Amino acid sequence: MARDYRRGTPIRASQKRKQNRSCVWWFLIGTAFGVLATNILSARHSDTSGSPETAAKPATETEKPHAAPNFRFQEILSDTQVDIGDSAPPPPPPAPRPPPRVEPNKPAAKPQTAAPAASTPPDDTVKPRSGTYVVQIGSFGRQADAERLKAELALLGISTNIQVATLSSGRVTHRVRTGAYASKQEVEKIRAILRKHGKDSMVYPIK
């Protein structure tokens, strides 16, 4: 037997120990793999055995018969039916008619009468006799102006008249005159009164 002179132990004894140790390690590793494989197989078996049950559950659930629908439509209709009776309610009375409209009597149309033609105011003068004098105080196109002057002269005590004359041009004039006077003295006396009150005058002899 060879010896290890440095350590002083035989070489074969050490090799046998190493072989024994390696066999123990391989045994332990094989045992561990066997246990692991057994656990994996048992776990797969439990999964496969449980899955059919879970898969069968929806099938059993779907296979449950549906409850028959409860149709109560006829019962509801029978409960809600109203007994109308043989006779219908009487119709409502007709609405009262409004009284006939009475139109007021229209006034009879008045016959149209022709408007009176415009007439010239009457001449209220007395035509003086020849040989006398007439004093004219004013001449106006409007009769209202002539009437106003006549009223002013009446306040002065002078009696006048309005003479309406148509000129050659066709214009109508209203002349305010006083007289006739038989003498020039009477004429001058009247003109003096008129001048005193700011009135102009003209003398016309009557032939």
Secondary structure, 3 states (H helix, E strand, C coil): CCEECCCCEEHHHHHHHHHHHHHHHHHHHHHHHHHHHHHHHHHHHHHHHHHHHHHHHHHHHHCCCCCCCCCCHHHHHHHHCCCCCCCCCCCCCCCCCCCCCCCCCCCCCCCCCCCCCCCCCCCCCCCCCCCCEEEEEEEECCHHHHHHHHHHHHHCCCCCEEEEEECCCCCEEEEEEEEEECCHHHHHHHHHHHHHCCCCCEEEECC
